[in-house]
Amino acid sequence: MKCPYCEKEMVKVFHGEPNDELAIESFENEVIIGNCCDSNYNYYCEYCDRFFQI
């Protein structure tokens, strides 16, 4: 998924209790583990430092 502002690739955001696979993906920068509560955003752009609901 590309950022609507800078066109760079965004990272998925996971909300909830992570499992081992998600923890490994977060270390590899493939997914960001958010808080345990549901949230409106599901993507993050590292370059713009913005969260998005897409």
Backbone hydrogen bonds, N-H to C=O, Kabsch-Sander energy under -0.5 kcal/mol:
donor,donor_aa,acceptor,acceptor_aa,energy
3,C,8,K,-2.8
7,E,3,C,-1.4
10,M,1,M,-3.0
11,V,44,Y,-2.9
12,K,30,E,-0.9
13,V,42,N,-2.3
14,F,32,I,-3.5
16,G,35,N,-1.4
23,A,19,N,-1.9
24,I,20,D,-2.0
25,E,21,E,-2.2
26,S,22,L,-2.0
27,F,23,A,-1.6
28,E,24,I,-1.5
29,N,26,S,-1.0
30,E,25,E,-2.9
31,V,25,E,-0.8
32,I,12,K,-3.0
34,G,14,F,-3.9
34,G,32,I,-0.8
42,N,52,F,-3.0
43,Y,52,F,-1.9
44,Y,11,V,-2.5
45,C,50,R,-2.8
46,E,44,Y,-0.6
49,D,45,C,-1.6
50,R,45,C,-1.2
52,F,43,Y,-2.9
54,I,52,F,-0.7
